[in-house]
């Protein structure tokens, strides 16, 4: 999310439209790992067509970044350590622009269905 103090912005379109019988059951977590290894995250609700976007704002040039996608119920630390969808944003891109829009990151059926069962919650009742 952006505010007036943020002069650099990263827009990350998400595309799960190739998932057959897609239903936007759960949000997708988008995690940014900054060059100092700190993490910022955002949840994105996809529409019925499997489209959505995350926007991150930065007060100063963020340099090289790594973007991770995963299920909303996973922590940012978990996503960095697991095999999931990721992409790198080179630091030199910020020399030319202050607003960077990535190519849509494709979420295929394998990952979408895996994410739906990644961190299931169970309730056990009884004596």
Backbone as CSV, one residue per row, in Angstrom:
resi,resn,N_x,N_y,N_z,CA_x,CA_y,CA_z,C_x,C_y,C_z
1,UNK,0.836,-1.166,0.000,0.000,0.000,0.000,0.890,1.242,0.000
2,UNK,0.492,2.244,-0.711,1.314,3.435,-0.866,0.811,4.587,-0.017
3,UNK,1.738,5.492,0.331,1.341,6.752,0.947,2.197,7.862,0.356
4,UNK,1.960,9.091,0.771,2.599,10.247,0.156,4.117,10.262,0.338
5,UNK,4.649,9.623,1.392,6.080,9.630,1.651,6.848,8.599,0.816
6,UNK,6.161,7.798,0.051,6.808,6.737,-0.703,7.044,7.174,-2.139
7,UNK,8.314,7.323,-2.505,8.602,7.793,-3.851,8.941,6.667,-4.827
8,UNK,9.093,5.438,-4.325,9.314,4.278,-5.188,8.177,3.285,-4.964
9,UNK,7.720,2.671,-6.045,6.586,1.751,-5.934,6.814,0.524,-6.808
10,UNK,6.483,-0.643,-6.251,6.571,-1.907,-6.976,5.168,-2.488,-7.093
11,UNK,4.743,-2.717,-8.326,3.426,-3.304,-8.594,3.641,-4.723,-9.114
12,UNK,2.932,-5.666,-8.464,3.121,-7.080,-8.781,1.785,-7.695,-9.173
13,UNK,1.489,-7.803,-10.475,0.259,-8.464,-10.922,0.373,-9.979,-10.717
14,UNK,-0.724,-10.602,-10.310,-0.788,-12.047,-10.110,-1.815,-12.624,-11.068
15,UNK,-1.532,-13.822,-11.588,-2.419,-14.419,-12.582,-2.550,-15.924,-12.353
16,UNK,-3.702,-16.342,-11.863,-4.003,-17.766,-11.678,-5.077,-18.211,-12.666
17,UNK,-5.221,-17.495,-13.770,-6.295,-17.778,-14.728,-6.128,-19.130,-15.421
18,UNK,-4.940,-19.704,-15.399,-4.738,-21.002,-16.056,-5.193,-22.180,-15.184
19,UNK,-5.563,-21.907,-13.925,-6.020,-22.972,-13.032,-7.446,-23.350,-13.425
20,UNK,-7.618,-24.603,-13.836,-8.938,-25.068,-14.267,-9.916,-25.025,-13.085
21,UNK,-11.135,-24.562,-13.344,-12.183,-24.437,-12.315,-11.715,-23.603,-11.129
22,UNK,-10.988,-22.523,-11.397,-10.461,-21.662,-10.337,-11.583,-21.077,-9.490
23,UNK,-11.402,-21.126,-8.178,-12.297,-20.462,-7.226,-11.404,-19.690,-6.257
24,UNK,-11.675,-18.408,-6.051,-10.822,-17.606,-5.167,-11.078,-17.926,-3.691
25,UNK,-10.722,-19.153,-3.289,-11.015,-19.633,-1.943,-10.164,-18.978,-0.863
26,UNK,-8.918,-18.694,-1.169,-7.998,-18.144,-0.179,-7.181,-17.027,-0.804
27,UNK,-6.786,-16.056,0.006,-5.871,-15.027,-0.509,-4.482,-15.611,-0.752
28,UNK,-3.694,-14.887,-1.497,-2.302,-15.229,-1.761,-1.445,-14.244,-0.970
29,UNK,-0.416,-14.756,-0.315,0.513,-13.869,0.389,1.664,-13.547,-0.548
30,UNK,1.992,-12.258,-0.625,3.131,-11.787,-1.402,4.139,-11.240,-0.396
31,UNK,5.352,-11.769,-0.440,6.411,-11.359,0.483,7.556,-10.773,-0.326
32,UNK,8.056,-9.626,0.133,9.218,-8.988,-0.474,10.376,-9.130,0.507
33,UNK,11.509,-9.659,0.021,12.722,-9.703,0.827,13.635,-8.596,0.317
34,UNK,13.917,-7.635,1.183,14.771,-6.509,0.824,16.235,-6.929,0.867
35,UNK,17.102,-6.078,0.356,18.533,-6.409,0.292,19.148,-6.601,1.675
36,UNK,18.546,-6.031,2.724,19.051,-6.232,4.092,18.428,-7.470,4.751
37,UNK,17.708,-8.274,3.957,17.030,-9.517,4.382,15.756,-9.291,5.183
38,UNK,15.351,-8.041,5.392,14.073,-7.804,6.071,12.935,-8.180,5.120
39,UNK,11.785,-8.490,5.712,10.641,-8.963,4.938,9.448,-8.047,5.137
40,UNK,8.722,-7.785,4.054,7.429,-7.112,4.142,6.434,-7.976,3.377
41,UNK,5.203,-7.969,3.831,4.226,-8.880,3.236,2.883,-8.196,3.042
42,UNK,2.096,-8.820,2.173,0.764,-8.313,1.857,-0.092,-9.484,1.381
43,UNK,-1.351,-9.492,1.788,-2.295,-10.504,1.307,-3.067,-9.931,0.132
44,UNK,-3.275,-10.771,-0.880,-3.988,-10.346,-2.086,-5.133,-11.312,-2.335
45,UNK,-6.323,-10.782,-2.422,-7.501,-11.576,-2.774,-7.624,-11.549,-4.294
46,UNK,-7.624,-12.727,-4.905,-7.785,-12.810,-6.351,-9.261,-12.748,-6.718
47,UNK,-9.556,-12.206,-7.902,-10.950,-12.137,-8.344,-11.370,-13.486,-8.947
48,UNK,-12.595,-13.574,-9.407,-13.128,-14.830,-9.954,-12.366,-15.324,-11.183
49,UNK,-11.656,-14.433,-11.855,-10.874,-14.808,-13.031,-9.435,-15.180,-12.673
50,UNK,-9.089,-15.114,-11.369,-7.745,-15.460,-10.932,-6.753,-14.322,-11.030
51,UNK,-7.233,-13.096,-11.103,-6.373,-11.926,-11.246,-6.328,-11.136,-9.938
52,UNK,-5.198,-10.536,-9.666,-5.033,-9.677,-8.502,-3.699,-8.972,-8.611
53,UNK,-3.409,-8.104,-7.656,-2.136,-7.387,-7.675,-1.771,-6.938,-6.265
54,UNK,-0.468,-6.892,-6.022,0.072,-6.346,-4.782,0.868,-5.107,-5.144
55,UNK,0.813,-4.097,-4.282,1.580,-2.872,-4.495,2.345,-2.561,-3.215
56,UNK,3.643,-2.355,-3.362,4.504,-2.021,-2.237,5.150,-0.671,-2.503
57,UNK,5.166,0.184,-1.499,5.799,1.491,-1.620,7.049,1.574,-0.757
58,UNK,8.018,2.355,-1.217,9.289,2.517,-0.513,9.655,3.989,-0.474
59,UNK,10.166,4.461,0.653,10.574,5.860,0.775,11.837,6.154,-0.013
60,UNK,12.744,5.155,-0.092,13.980,5.342,-0.850,14.169,4.151,-1.780
61,UNK,15.114,4.263,-2.674,15.403,3.202,-3.629,15.638,1.898,-2.863
62,UNK,14.810,0.866,-3.113,14.942,-0.368,-2.341,16.063,-1.287,-2.812
63,UNK,16.641,-1.033,-3.981,17.689,-1.904,-4.488,17.120,-3.238,-4.955
64,UNK,17.964,-4.253,-4.981,17.550,-5.583,-5.436,16.568,-6.195,-4.441
65,UNK,15.539,-6.849,-4.974,14.493,-7.457,-4.149,14.254,-8.882,-4.593
66,UNK,13.664,-9.653,-3.721,13.182,-10.990,-4.075,11.711,-11.041,-3.701
67,UNK,10.880,-11.553,-4.604,9.429,-11.641,-4.407,9.055,-13.114,-4.259
68,UNK,8.264,-13.422,-3.231,7.787,-14.783,-2.983,6.267,-14.779,-2.948
69,UNK,5.645,-15.822,-3.498,4.199,-16.010,-3.415,3.922,-17.309,-2.685
70,UNK,2.825,-17.311,-1.924,2.444,-18.531,-1.232,1.070,-18.373,-0.601
71,UNK,0.686,-19.360,0.192,-0.627,-19.307,0.831,-0.650,-18.249,1.928
72,UNK,-1.804,-17.638,2.127,-1.939,-16.561,3.089,-1.664,-17.001,4.522
73,UNK,-1.871,-18.280,4.831,-1.684,-18.726,6.207,-0.253,-19.167,6.510
74,UNK,0.661,-19.014,5.581,2.079,-19.278,5.836,2.735,-17.980,6.292
75,UNK,3.723,-18.093,7.162,4.431,-16.888,7.603,5.421,-16.465,6.523
76,UNK,5.838,-15.220,6.591,6.821,-14.714,5.631,8.120,-15.511,5.732
77,UNK,8.559,-15.827,6.948,9.783,-16.612,7.128,9.665,-17.999,6.511
78,UNK,8.504,-18.629,6.650,8.297,-19.950,6.048,8.429,-19.880,4.535
79,UNK,7.844,-18.861,3.943,7.852,-18.769,2.478,9.257,-18.581,1.923
80,UNK,10.106,-17.851,2.627,11.477,-17.636,2.166,12.260,-18.947,2.184
81,UNK,11.942,-19.833,3.123,12.686,-21.066,3.258,12.137,-22.249,2.489
82,UNK,10.971,-22.121,1.889,10.349,-23.246,1.199,10.365,-23.058,-0.315
83,UNK,10.126,-24.145,-1.028,10.047,-24.068,-2.484,8.655,-23.579,-2.856
84,UNK,8.601,-22.385,-3.365,7.351,-21.791,-3.810,7.676,-20.867,-4.978
85,UNK,6.721,-20.139,-5.468,6.954,-19.240,-6.599,7.749,-18.036,-6.115
86,UNK,8.817,-17.715,-6.847,9.612,-16.540,-6.494,10.191,-15.923,-7.758
87,UNK,10.551,-14.660,-7.644,11.203,-13.965,-8.749,12.109,-12.894,-8.165
88,UNK,13.146,-12.551,-8.892,14.081,-11.517,-8.467,13.796,-10.218,-9.211
89,UNK,13.979,-9.113,-8.511,13.864,-7.781,-9.109,15.256,-7.160,-8.996
90,UNK,15.941,-6.956,-10.115,17.300,-6.415,-10.053,17.318,-4.964,-9.576
91,UNK,18.342,-4.619,-8.836,18.462,-3.265,-8.298,18.598,-2.202,-9.365
92,UNK,19.172,-2.538,-10.500,19.399,-1.533,-11.559,18.102,-1.006,-12.171
93,UNK,17.012,-1.752,-12.010,15.733,-1.327,-12.601,15.250,-0.009,-11.997
94,UNK,15.632,0.239,-10.726,15.202,1.463,-10.041,15.964,2.695,-10.523
95,UNK,17.056,2.515,-11.250,17.807,3.653,-11.774,17.041,4.334,-12.898
96,UNK,16.197,3.569,-13.601,15.447,4.077,-14.741,14.042,4.545,-14.379
97,UNK,13.461,3.945,-13.333,12.055,4.224,-12.995,11.862,4.286,-11.497
98,UNK,10.817,5.004,-11.111,10.417,5.029,-9.701,9.197,4.147,-9.460
99,UNK,8.485,3.824,-10.541,7.355,2.896,-10.447,7.676,1.714,-11.361
100,UNK,7.799,0.544,-10.749,8.134,-0.661,-11.501,6.937,-1.601,-11.457
101,UNK,6.468,-2.008,-12.634,5.390,-2.988,-12.730,5.982,-4.251,-13.344
102,UNK,5.948,-5.328,-12.574,6.473,-6.601,-13.062,5.520,-7.219,-14.073
103,UNK,6.039,-8.142,-14.854,5.171,-8.977,-15.683,4.310,-9.789,-14.723
104,UNK,3.066,-10.108,-15.107,2.233,-10.900,-14.194,2.942,-12.197,-13.783
105,UNK,2.902,-12.492,-12.496,3.472,-13.733,-11.993,2.395,-14.801,-12.111
106,UNK,2.706,-15.846,-12.867,1.733,-16.905,-13.130,1.702,-17.903,-11.979
107,UNK,0.503,-18.202,-11.523,0.284,-19.204,-10.492,-0.373,-20.387,-11.187
108,UNK,0.340,-21.499,-11.278,-0.225,-22.648,-11.982,-1.021,-23.531,-11.023
109,UNK,-1.700,-24.504,-11.583,-2.584,-25.377,-10.798,-1.829,-26.131,-9.717
110,UNK,-0.618,-26.571,-10.015,0.164,-27.304,-9.026,0.291,-26.493,-7.732
111,UNK,0.757,-25.260,-7.844,0.943,-24.434,-6.654,-0.393,-24.057,-6.012
112,UNK,-1.374,-23.681,-6.822,-2.662,-23.264,-6.258,-3.266,-24.369,-5.391
113,UNK,-3.306,-25.588,-5.889,-3.909,-26.682,-5.126,-3.040,-27.082,-3.930
114,UNK,-1.744,-26.968,-4.077,-0.838,-27.245,-2.967,-1.051,-26.230,-1.852
115,UNK,-1.193,-24.950,-2.225,-1.403,-23.901,-1.226,-2.704,-24.087,-0.466
116,UNK,-3.735,-24.607,-1.124,-5.030,-24.788,-0.452,-4.932,-25.768,0.718
117,UNK,-3.984,-26.687,0.649,-3.849,-27.677,1.724,-2.600,-27.477,2.564
118,UNK,-1.814,-26.435,2.273,-0.533,-26.225,2.925,-0.666,-26.173,4.446
119,UNK,-1.439,-25.278,4.958,-1.547,-25.064,6.404,-2.991,-25.240,6.850
120,UNK,-3.502,-26.432,6.715,-4.879,-26.664,7.114,-5.010,-26.623,8.632
121,UNK,-6.167,-26.166,9.092,-6.457,-26.108,10.516,-7.473,-27.182,10.842
122,UNK,-7.194,-27.967,11.859,-8.091,-29.029,12.282,-8.598,-28.731,13.679
123,UNK,-9.849,-29.077,13.920,-10.431,-28.963,15.254,-10.753,-30.362,15.719
124,UNK,-10.197,-30.741,16.871,-10.439,-32.071,17.418,-11.243,-31.897,18.698
125,UNK,-12.367,-32.574,18.738,-13.233,-32.491,19.911,-13.378,-33.877,20.528
126,UNK,-13.641,-33.910,21.792,-13.848,-35.189,22.454,-13.315,-35.146,23.859
127,UNK,-13.372,-36.293,24.476,-12.865,-36.379,25.855,-11.728,-37.342,25.942
